[in-house]
Amino acid sequence: MARLILASSSPRRRELLQQLGLEFEIFSPEIDESILQGEDIAAYVERLACSKAQVVLNQFPDAIVIAADTSVAVDQHILGKPESKQHAFAMWELISGRKHDVFSGVCVRTSAEKSSIVVRTQVEFQQLSLDDMENYWATAEPIGKAGGYAIQGIASRYIPRIEGSYSNVVGLPLHETVQLLQAVKALN
């Protein structure tokens, strides 16, 4: 197989991709992650994933590039990474006691082919008390996480169910990533 590059600095994406038994390198591109006027969440994550893949492919034209972008959304509003404790609490108040969506755009590119997909998973959060929020913030786990939580960590105690891909919520939907690699003939 040609040189495989994961276009991400996310340790979670690296760990997920390692579960597939693939050998790959990591190169994290810098792109503008601003939301375009009128852009819906699915289009946003797919555009960012494809932009990341293209930036890396421009530097390594003989490679197979995997890129992803994951966003948490509630009521069609993207919840980014918390910028402060107050911001995290505001996000948790939005998702507390209800369902929200996690969208990941995944793009696999070679110099000859491009294949991408958007995966949506619905996550249900229990009603969070102020003590729950204080205790969770004190763990430092929410920092740097879309939506202010990590389903694979302590936050799992607050999530009674999900509908869809677990690995998508972590940051890279594995089943769909394999399908994309097969579509560009990078895997059998």
LOKOLGU-208998 format. One record per residue: residue number from 1; x, y, z of N, C-alpha, C, O in turn. Coordinates in Angstrom, 2 decimals. Layout:
MITOR pos     n.u     n.v     n.w    ca.u    ca.v    ca.w     c.u     c.v     c.w     o.u     o.v     o.w
MITOR NUM       X       Y       Z       X       Y       Z       X       Y       Z       X       Y       Z
...
***
This chain:
MITOR pos     n.u     n.v     n.w    ca.u    ca.v    ca.w     c.u     c.v     c.w     o.u     o.v     o.w
MITOR   1    0.84   -1.18    0.00    0.00    0.00    0.00    0.88    1.24    0.00    1.97    1.25    0.57
MITOR   2    0.40    2.28   -0.64    1.11    3.55   -0.69    1.19    4.15    0.72    0.54    3.68    1.65
MITOR   3    1.99    5.16    0.83    2.15    5.88    2.09    0.79    6.40    2.56    0.09    7.09    1.81
MITOR   4    0.41    6.08    3.80   -0.86    6.50    4.37   -0.59    7.58    5.41    0.24    7.40    6.29
MITOR   5   -1.32    8.70    5.29   -1.14    9.82    6.22   -2.47   10.18    6.84   -3.47   10.36    6.14
MITOR   6   -2.49   10.29    8.15   -3.64   10.78    8.88   -3.43   12.29    9.06   -2.46   12.72    9.68
MITOR   7   -4.34   13.08    8.51   -4.24   14.53    8.56   -4.90   15.04    9.84   -5.96   15.67    9.80
MITOR   8   -4.27   14.75   10.97   -4.85   15.14   12.26   -3.81   15.01   13.36   -2.95   14.12   13.33
MITOR   9   -3.90   15.91   14.32   -3.03   15.78   15.50   -3.80   15.18   16.67   -3.26   15.07   17.77
MITOR  10   -5.05   14.78   16.44   -5.88   14.24   17.51   -5.37   12.88   17.98   -5.29   11.95   17.18
MITOR  11   -5.04   12.75   19.26   -4.61   11.44   19.76   -5.74   10.41   19.67   -5.47    9.22   19.50
MITOR  12   -6.99   10.86   19.78   -8.11    9.94   19.68   -8.23    9.38   18.26   -8.47    8.18   18.09
MITOR  13   -8.06   10.20   17.25   -8.12    9.70   15.88   -6.96    8.74   15.61   -7.14    7.72   14.95
MITOR  14   -5.80    9.07   16.13   -4.65    8.18   15.96   -4.94    6.82   16.59   -4.69    5.78   15.97
MITOR  15   -5.46    6.81   17.81   -5.76    5.55   18.50   -6.82    4.76   17.75   -6.71    3.54   17.62
MITOR  16   -7.84    5.43   17.25   -8.89    4.74   16.50   -8.33    4.11   15.23   -8.61    2.95   14.94
MITOR  17   -7.55    4.88   14.48   -7.00    4.35   13.23   -6.04    3.19   13.50   -5.95    2.26   12.70
MITOR  18   -5.32    3.24   14.61   -4.44    2.13   14.98   -5.22    0.85   15.21   -4.70   -0.24   14.99
MITOR  19   -6.47    0.96   15.64   -7.31   -0.22   15.86   -7.54   -1.01   14.58   -7.84   -2.21   14.63
MITOR  20   -7.39   -0.35   13.44   -7.57   -1.04   12.16   -6.33   -1.80   11.72   -6.35   -2.50   10.72
MITOR  21   -5.24   -1.65   12.48   -4.00   -2.36   12.15   -3.25   -1.76   10.98   -2.43   -2.43   10.36
MITOR  22   -3.51   -0.51   10.66   -2.85    0.14    9.54   -1.59    0.86    9.99   -1.52    1.37   11.11
MITOR  23   -0.60    0.90    9.11    0.59    1.70    9.37    0.38    3.04    8.69    0.04    3.10    7.51
MITOR  24    0.60    4.11    9.45    0.37    5.44    8.90    1.26    6.45    9.59    1.80    6.22   10.67
MITOR  25    1.39    7.59    8.93    2.10    8.74    9.49    1.07    9.79    9.85   -0.10    9.71    9.46
MITOR  26    1.51   10.77   10.60    0.62   11.85   11.01    1.18   13.18   10.51    2.37   13.46   10.66
MITOR  27    0.32   13.97    9.93    0.68   15.33    9.53   -0.56   16.18    9.77   -1.61   15.93    9.18
MITOR  28   -0.43   17.18   10.61   -1.59   17.99   10.98   -1.58   19.32   10.21   -0.71   20.16   10.44
MITOR  29   -2.53   19.50    9.31   -2.57   20.74    8.53   -3.25   21.88    9.28   -4.06   21.66   10.18
MITOR  30   -2.90   23.08    8.91   -3.57   24.27    9.43   -4.54   24.75    8.36   -4.15   25.01    7.23
MITOR  31   -5.81   24.87    8.73   -6.81   25.41    7.80   -7.71   26.38    8.55   -7.76   26.38    9.78
MITOR  32   -8.42   27.20    7.80   -9.41   28.10    8.39  -10.66   27.27    8.69  -11.23   26.66    7.78
MITOR  33  -11.08   27.25    9.94  -12.23   26.44   10.34  -13.50   27.27   10.54  -14.43   26.84   11.21
MITOR  34  -13.52   28.46    9.95  -14.70   29.31   10.06  -15.89   28.68    9.34  -15.73   28.03    8.30
MITOR  35  -17.07   28.87    9.91  -18.30   28.39    9.28  -18.71   29.40    8.22  -18.74   30.60    8.48
MITOR  36  -19.02   28.91    7.03  -19.45   29.79    5.95  -20.91   30.21    6.16  -21.70   29.49    6.76
MITOR  37  -21.24   31.38    5.66  -22.62   31.90    5.75  -23.60   30.87    5.20  -23.45   30.43    4.06
MITOR  38  -24.60   30.49    5.99  -25.64   29.57    5.54  -25.23   28.11    5.45  -26.01   27.28    4.99
MITOR  39  -24.02   27.79    5.89  -23.52   26.42    5.78  -24.12   25.54    6.88  -24.07   25.89    8.06
MITOR  40  -24.68   24.39    6.48  -25.21   23.49    7.51  -24.08   22.64    8.08  -22.97   22.61    7.55
MITOR  41  -24.37   21.97    9.17  -23.35   21.26    9.93  -22.71   20.14    9.12  -21.49   19.97    9.14
MITOR  42  -23.52   19.38    8.41  -22.98   18.27    7.61  -22.03   18.80    6.54  -20.94   18.25    6.35
MITOR  43  -22.43   19.85    5.84  -21.57   20.43    4.80  -20.29   20.98    5.42  -19.21   20.87    4.83
MITOR  44  -20.41   21.58    6.59  -19.26   22.16    7.29  -18.20   21.10    7.60  -17.03   21.28    7.26
MITOR  45  -18.59   20.00    8.26  -17.59   18.99    8.65  -17.00   18.30    7.42  -15.82   17.96    7.42
MITOR  46  -17.80   18.10    6.38  -17.27   17.48    5.16  -16.28   18.42    4.47  -15.23   17.98    4.00
MITOR  47  -16.62   19.70    4.40  -15.73   20.67    3.76  -14.39   20.75    4.50  -13.33   20.76    3.87
MITOR  48  -14.45   20.79    5.83  -13.20   20.87    6.59  -12.36   19.60    6.41  -11.14   19.69    6.23
MITOR  49  -12.98   18.44    6.44  -12.23   17.19    6.25  -11.56   17.19    4.87  -10.39   16.83    4.75
MITOR  50  -12.29   17.58    3.85  -11.73   17.57    2.49  -10.65   18.64    2.33   -9.67   18.43    1.60
MITOR  51  -10.80   19.77    2.99   -9.77   20.82    2.95   -8.49   20.35    3.62   -7.40   20.57    3.10
MITOR  52   -8.62   19.70    4.77   -7.44   19.15    5.46   -6.74   18.12    4.58   -5.52   18.13    4.46
MITOR  53   -7.52   17.24    3.96   -6.93   16.21    3.09   -6.19   16.84    1.92   -5.10   16.40    1.56
MITOR  54   -6.77   17.88    1.33   -6.14   18.52    0.18   -4.83   19.20    0.56   -3.85   19.12   -0.18
MITOR  55   -4.81   19.87    1.71   -3.58   20.54    2.16   -2.45   19.52    2.34   -1.32   19.77    1.93
MITOR  56   -2.77   18.39    2.94   -1.74   17.36    3.15   -1.34   16.72    1.82   -0.16   16.47    1.58
MITOR  57   -2.31   16.46    0.95   -2.00   15.87   -0.36   -1.12   16.81   -1.18   -0.26   16.34   -1.93
MITOR  58   -1.31   18.11   -1.06   -0.46   19.06   -1.77    1.00   18.92   -1.37    1.89   19.13   -2.18
MITOR  59    1.24   18.55   -0.12    2.62   18.38    0.37    3.17   16.98    0.12    4.38   16.80   -0.01
MITOR  60    2.26   15.99    0.05    2.66   14.60   -0.14    1.82   13.99   -1.26    0.94   13.17   -0.99
MITOR  61    2.07   14.38   -2.52    1.18   14.01   -3.63    1.09   12.51   -3.93    0.15   12.09   -4.61
MITOR  62    2.02   11.70   -3.44    1.96   10.26   -3.69    1.28    9.50   -2.56    1.22    8.27   -2.59
MITOR  63    0.77   10.21   -1.58    0.20    9.58   -0.38   -1.29    9.33   -0.55   -1.95    9.86   -1.44
MITOR  64   -1.79    8.49    0.35   -3.22    8.34    0.59   -3.47    9.09    1.89   -2.85    8.79    2.92
MITOR  65   -4.38   10.06    1.85   -4.60   10.92    3.00   -6.00   10.68    3.57   -6.99   10.64    2.84
MITOR  66   -6.03   10.50    4.89   -7.29   10.40    5.63   -7.42   11.64    6.49   -6.51   11.97    7.26
MITOR  67   -8.54   12.34    6.35   -8.78   13.53    7.18  -10.20   13.48    7.71  -11.09   12.91    7.08
MITOR  68  -10.40   14.07    8.88  -11.73   14.09    9.49  -11.93   15.38   10.26  -10.98   16.04   10.68
MITOR  69  -13.19   15.71   10.43  -13.56   16.81   11.30  -14.84   16.40   12.02  -15.77   15.90   11.39
MITOR  70  -14.88   16.63   13.32  -16.04   16.24   14.12  -16.59   17.46   14.84  -15.85   18.25   15.42
MITOR  71  -17.91   17.61   14.80  -18.57   18.70   15.51  -19.79   18.16   16.25  -20.46   17.23   15.80
MITOR  72  -20.04   18.76   17.39  -21.22   18.46   18.19  -22.24   19.56   17.90  -21.90   20.74   17.86
MITOR  73  -23.48   19.16   17.69  -24.51   20.13   17.36  -25.79   19.88   18.15  -26.18   18.74   18.39
MITOR  74  -26.42   20.97   18.55  -27.72   20.91   19.19  -28.55   22.05   18.60  -28.10   23.19   18.53
MITOR  75  -29.77   21.72   18.20  -30.66   22.71   17.58  -29.98   23.43   16.41  -30.14   24.64   16.25
MITOR  76  -29.23   22.68   15.61  -28.54   23.20   14.43  -27.43   24.20   14.75  -26.96   24.91   13.86
MITOR  77  -26.99   24.26   16.00  -25.88   25.13   16.40  -24.68   24.26   16.75  -24.80   23.30   17.50
MITOR  78  -23.54   24.61   16.20  -22.31   23.86   16.48  -21.76   24.27   17.84  -21.60   25.45   18.14
MITOR  79  -21.48   23.26   18.65  -20.84   23.49   19.94  -19.37   23.15   19.77  -19.01   21.99   19.63
MITOR  80  -18.55   24.14   19.79  -17.11   23.92   19.60  -16.46   23.37   20.85  -17.09   22.70   21.67
MITOR  81  -15.19   23.65   20.98  -14.43   23.26   22.16  -14.57   24.38   23.18  -14.51   25.55   22.83
MITOR  82  -14.76   24.02   24.45  -14.96   25.08   25.45  -13.75   25.99   25.59  -12.61   25.54   25.69
MITOR  83  -14.03   27.28   25.59  -12.96   28.28   25.72  -12.72   28.65   27.18  -11.72   29.28   27.52
MITOR  84  -13.67   28.26   28.05  -13.58   28.58   29.47  -14.54   27.67   30.22  -15.33   26.95   29.62
MITOR  85  -14.46   27.71   31.54  -15.39   26.95   32.38  -16.81   27.43   32.11  -17.73   26.62   31.98
MITOR  86  -17.00   28.72   32.03  -18.33   29.28   31.78  -18.88   28.80   30.44  -20.07   28.47   30.33
MITOR  87  -18.04   28.76   29.42  -18.45   28.28   28.10  -18.84   26.80   28.16  -19.85   26.41   27.58
MITOR  88  -18.05   25.99   28.86  -18.37   24.56   29.01  -19.71   24.38   29.70  -20.53   23.57   29.25
MITOR  89  -19.95   25.11   30.77  -21.21   25.00   31.49  -22.39   25.39   30.60  -23.44   24.75   30.65
MITOR  90  -22.22   26.41   29.79  -23.29   26.83   28.87  -23.60   25.72   27.86  -24.76   25.47   27.55
MITOR  91  -22.55   25.05   27.36  -22.76   23.95   26.42  -23.48   22.79   27.12  -24.43   22.22   26.57
MITOR  92  -23.04   22.45   28.32  -23.65   21.34   29.03  -25.10   21.62   29.37  -25.92   20.70   29.40
MITOR  93  -25.44   22.87   29.64  -26.83   23.23   29.89  -27.68   22.98   28.65  -28.85   22.61   28.75
MITOR  94  -27.09   23.18   27.46  -27.82   22.93   26.21  -28.06   21.44   25.96  -29.12   21.07   25.45
MITOR  95  -27.10   20.60   26.31  -27.24   19.17   26.01  -27.78   18.36   27.18  -28.13   17.19   27.02
MITOR  96  -27.86   18.96   28.35  -28.31   18.27   29.55  -29.75   17.81   29.43  -30.64   18.60   29.08
MITOR  97  -29.99   16.53   29.71  -31.32   15.98   29.73  -31.97   15.82   28.37  -33.19   15.74   28.26
MITOR  98  -31.15   15.78   27.32  -31.71   15.66   25.97  -30.71   15.02   25.01  -29.59   14.69   25.39
MITOR  99  -31.13   14.87   23.78  -30.28   14.30   22.75  -29.63   15.42   21.94  -30.19   16.51   21.79
MITOR 100  -28.44   15.12   21.42  -27.78   16.03   20.49  -27.08   15.18   19.43  -27.01   13.96   19.55
MITOR 101  -26.57   15.83   18.42  -25.94   15.12   17.30  -24.45   15.36   17.26  -23.96   16.44   17.58
MITOR 102  -23.73   14.31   16.86  -22.31   14.42   16.58  -22.13   14.08   15.11  -22.52   13.01   14.65
MITOR 103  -21.55   15.01   14.37  -21.30   14.84   12.95  -19.80   14.75   12.71  -19.03   15.54   13.25
MITOR 104  -19.40   13.78   11.90  -18.01   13.72   11.43  -18.00   13.67    9.92  -18.71   12.88    9.30
MITOR 105  -17.19   14.53    9.36  -16.90   14.44    7.94  -15.58   13.71    7.82  -14.63   14.02    8.53
MITOR 106  -15.51   12.74    6.91  -14.28   12.00    6.67  -13.99   12.08    5.18  -14.89   11.90    4.35
MITOR 107  -12.75   12.33    4.85  -12.34   12.41    3.45  -11.07   11.59    3.25  -10.12   11.71    4.02
MITOR 108  -11.07   10.76    2.22   -9.87   10.02    1.82   -9.52   10.50    0.42  -10.35   10.47   -0.49
MITOR 109   -8.26   10.94    0.26   -7.81   11.49   -1.01   -6.52   10.84   -1.46   -5.64   10.51   -0.67
MITOR 110   -6.45   10.67   -2.75   -5.19   10.35   -3.42   -5.06   11.39   -4.54   -5.96   12.21   -4.72
MITOR 111   -3.97   11.35   -5.26   -3.83   12.30   -6.37   -4.87   12.05   -7.45   -5.19   12.95   -8.23
MITOR 112   -5.40   10.83   -7.51   -6.36   10.48   -8.57   -7.81   10.44   -8.09   -8.73   10.60   -8.90
MITOR 113   -8.03   10.23   -6.80   -9.40   10.01   -6.34   -9.67   10.74   -5.02   -8.77   11.04   -4.24
MITOR 114  -10.95   11.00   -4.82  -11.41   11.61   -3.57  -12.74   10.95   -3.21  -13.62   10.79   -4.06
MITOR 115  -12.86   10.56   -1.94  -14.10    9.98   -1.47  -14.36   10.54   -0.07  -13.46   10.60    0.76
MITOR 116  -15.61   10.96    0.17  -15.92   11.53    1.48  -17.32   11.13    1.92  -18.14   10.69    1.12
MITOR 117  -17.55   11.29    3.21  -18.84   10.92    3.80  -19.05   11.76    5.06  -18.10   12.24    5.67
MITOR 118  -20.31   11.92    5.43  -20.66   12.53    6.71  -21.42   11.49    7.51  -22.35   10.86    7.01
MITOR 119  -21.01   11.30    8.75  -21.63   10.33    9.64  -22.25   11.09   10.82  -21.63   11.98   11.40
MITOR 120  -23.48   10.73   11.15  -24.21   11.38   12.24  -24.55   10.34   13.31  -25.04    9.25   13.01
MITOR 121  -24.27   10.69   14.56  -24.62    9.85   15.69  -25.40   10.71   16.68  -25.05   11.85   16.95
MITOR 122  -26.46   10.13   17.21  -27.26   10.85   18.21  -26.83   10.39   19.60  -26.75    9.19   19.87
MITOR 123  -26.55   11.34   20.46  -26.09   11.06   21.82  -27.09   11.63   22.81  -27.52   12.78   22.68
MITOR 124  -27.46   10.82   23.79  -28.37   11.28   24.84  -27.59   11.53   26.12  -26.83   10.67   26.57
MITOR 125  -27.77   12.70   26.69  -27.14   13.05   27.95  -28.19   13.02   29.06  -29.33   13.42   28.83
MITOR 126  -27.81   12.57   30.24  -28.71   12.65   31.38  -28.81   14.11   31.81  -28.03   14.96   31.37
MITOR 127  -29.76   14.40   32.66  -29.87   15.75   33.25  -28.65   15.96   34.14  -28.41   15.16   35.05
MITOR 128  -27.90   17.01   33.90  -26.71   17.30   34.68  -27.02   18.31   35.78  -27.64   19.34   35.53
MITOR 129  -26.58   18.00   36.98  -26.71   18.96   38.08  -25.50   19.89   38.05  -24.52   19.63   37.35
MITOR 130  -25.58   20.96   38.81  -24.44   21.86   38.93  -23.24   21.12   39.51  -22.11   21.35   39.09
MITOR 131  -23.48   20.21   40.46  -22.39   19.40   41.02  -21.77   18.51   39.95  -20.54   18.36   39.89
MITOR 132  -22.61   17.91   39.09  -22.08   17.09   37.99  -21.13   17.93   37.13  -20.02   17.49   36.80
MITOR 133  -21.57   19.13   36.78  -20.76   20.00   35.92  -19.46   20.41   36.61  -18.39   20.37   36.01
MITOR 134  -19.56   20.80   37.88  -18.36   21.19   38.63  -17.37   20.03   38.71  -16.17   20.20   38.47
MITOR 135  -17.88   18.85   39.05  -17.01   17.67   39.17  -16.38   17.30   37.85  -15.20   16.95   37.80
MITOR 136  -17.16   17.36   36.76  -16.61   17.00   35.45  -15.57   18.03   35.00  -14.53   17.65   34.47
MITOR 137  -15.84   19.30   35.21  -14.87   20.33   34.83  -13.56   20.12   35.59  -12.48   20.30   35.02
MITOR 138  -13.65   19.75   36.86  -12.46   19.56   37.70  -11.55   18.45   37.19  -10.37   18.42   37.55
MITOR 139  -12.07   17.54   36.37  -11.23   16.46   35.82  -10.30   16.94   34.71   -9.33   16.25   34.38
MITOR 140  -10.58   18.09   34.12   -9.84   18.65   32.97  -10.12   17.91   31.67   -9.63   18.31   30.62
MITOR 141  -10.90   16.84   31.72  -11.21   16.09   30.51  -11.93   16.91   29.44  -11.67   16.71   28.25
MITOR 142  -12.82   17.84   29.80  -13.56   18.58   28.77  -12.71   19.51   27.90  -13.13   19.89   26.81
MITOR 143  -11.54   19.88   28.37  -10.71   20.86   27.66  -10.25   20.27   26.33   -9.70   19.17   26.27
MITOR 144  -10.49   21.02   25.26  -10.06   20.61   23.93  -10.97   19.59   23.26  -10.61   19.02   22.23
MITOR 145  -12.16   19.36   23.82  -13.08   18.36   23.27  -14.31   19.07   22.69  -14.89   19.94   23.32
MITOR 146  -14.69   18.68   21.50  -15.90   19.22   20.88  -17.09   18.91   21.78  -17.27   17.77   22.22
MITOR 147  -17.90   19.92   22.04  -19.04   19.74   22.92  -18.67   19.71   24.39  -19.55   19.64   25.25
MITOR 148  -17.38   19.77   24.69  -16.93   19.81   26.07  -17.00   18.48   26.79  -17.09   18.44   28.02
MITOR 149  -16.95   17.38   26.04  -16.95   16.07   26.70  -16.24   15.02   25.85  -16.08   15.18   24.64
MITOR 150  -15.82   13.94   26.53  -15.18   12.80   25.87  -15.97   11.56   26.22  -15.94   11.10   27.36
MITOR 151  -16.69   11.01   25.24  -17.53    9.84   25.49  -16.70    8.64   25.95  -17.20    7.78   26.68
MITOR 152  -15.44    8.58   25.53  -14.58    7.46   25.88  -13.97    7.60   27.27  -13.22    6.74   27.72
MITOR 153  -14.30    8.69   27.96  -13.72    8.94   29.27  -14.79    9.01   30.35  -15.77    8.27   30.35
MITOR 154  -14.55    9.92   31.28  -15.42   10.07   32.44  -16.85   10.45   32.03  -17.80   10.06   32.70
MITOR 155  -17.00   11.18   30.95  -18.33   11.62   30.51  -19.26   10.45   30.21  -20.48   10.63   30.19
MITOR 156  -18.72    9.28   29.98  -19.57    8.12   29.68  -20.58    7.87   30.80  -21.64    7.28   30.56
MITOR 157  -20.28    8.29   32.00  -21.21    8.10   33.11  -22.48    8.91   32.96  -23.49    8.62   33.61
MITOR 158  -22.45    9.93   32.10  -23.60   10.81   31.90  -24.39   10.47   30.63  -25.36   11.15   30.31
MITOR 159  -23.98    9.43   29.91  -24.56    9.13   28.60  -25.26    7.77   28.65  -24.60    6.74   28.57
MITOR 160  -26.59    7.76   28.78  -27.30    6.49   28.88  -27.39    5.74   27.55  -27.49    4.51   27.54
MITOR 161  -27.36    6.47   26.42  -27.44    5.75   25.14  -26.98    6.64   23.99  -26.99    7.87   24.05
MITOR 162  -26.57    5.93   22.94  -26.27    6.60   21.68  -26.97    5.82   20.58  -27.29    4.64   20.73
MITOR 163  -27.21    6.49   19.47  -27.78    5.85   18.30  -26.85    6.14   17.14  -26.79    7.26   16.62
MITOR 164  -26.11    5.10   16.73  -25.16    5.27   15.64  -23.77    4.82   16.05  -23.61    4.01   16.96
MITOR 165  -22.79    5.34   15.38  -21.40    4.92   15.53  -20.74    5.51   16.77  -20.65    6.73   16.92
MITOR 166  -20.28    4.64   17.65  -19.53    5.08   18.83  -18.22    5.74   18.41  -17.86    6.80   18.92
MITOR 167  -17.49    5.12   17.48  -16.19    5.68   17.07  -16.35    7.05   16.42  -15.43    7.86   16.45
MITOR 168  -17.52    7.31   15.84  -17.80    8.63   15.29  -17.78    9.68   16.40  -17.23   10.77   16.22
MITOR 169  -18.37    9.36   17.54  -18.42   10.31   18.65  -17.02   10.54   19.21  -16.70   11.65   19.66
MITOR 170  -16.18    9.52   19.18  -14.80    9.66   19.64  -14.01   10.54   18.66  -13.10   11.26   19.07
MITOR 171  -14.35   10.47   17.35  -13.68   11.36   16.40  -13.37   10.80   15.03  -12.92   11.54   14.16
MITOR 172  -13.59    9.49   14.82  -13.32    8.91   13.49  -14.19    7.66   13.33  -13.90    6.62   13.93
MITOR 173  -15.25    7.75   12.52  -16.10    6.57   12.32  -15.33    5.50   11.53  -15.09    5.64   10.33
MITOR 174  -14.97    4.43   12.21  -14.06    3.44   11.62  -14.68    2.66   10.46  -14.03    2.48    9.43
MITOR 175  -15.90    2.20   10.61  -16.53    1.42    9.55  -16.55    2.23    8.24  -16.19    1.73    7.18
MITOR 176  -16.99    3.47    8.34  -17.08    4.32    7.15  -15.70    4.69    6.61  -15.54    4.84    5.40
MITOR 177  -14.72    4.85    7.48  -13.36    5.15    7.03  -12.80    4.00    6.20  -12.15    4.22    5.17
MITOR 178  -13.05    2.77    6.64  -12.62    1.60    5.86  -13.31    1.59    4.50  -12.67    1.31    3.48
MITOR 179  -14.60    1.89    4.47  -15.31    1.94    3.20  -14.71    2.97    2.25  -14.60    2.73    1.05
MITOR 180  -14.33    4.12    2.79  -13.71    5.16    1.95  -12.35    4.70    1.43  -12.01    4.94    0.27
MITOR 181  -11.57    4.05    2.28  -10.27    3.53    1.84  -10.46    2.49    0.73   -9.69    2.44   -0.22
MITOR 182  -11.48    1.67    0.87  -11.78    0.69   -0.18  -12.24    1.38   -1.45  -11.92    0.92   -2.55
MITOR 183  -12.98    2.46   -1.34  -13.49    3.19   -2.52  -12.35    3.77   -3.35  -12.45    3.85   -4.57
MITOR 184  -11.28    4.18   -2.70  -10.12    4.71   -3.45   -9.07    3.62   -3.67   -7.94    3.90   -4.07
MITOR 185   -9.48    2.39   -3.42   -8.66    1.20   -3.65   -7.36    1.19   -2.83   -6.32    0.68   -3.26
MITOR 186   -7.46    1.77   -1.61   -6.33    1.75   -0.70   -6.34    0.52    0.18   -5.33    0.17    0.79
MITOR 187   -7.50   -0.14    0.27   -7.65   -1.39    1.03   -8.44   -2.37    0.18   -9.23   -1.99   -0.68
MITOR 188   -8.21   -3.63    0.45   -9.01   -4.69   -0.23  -10.25   -4.99    0.57  -11.05   -5.84    0.17
***
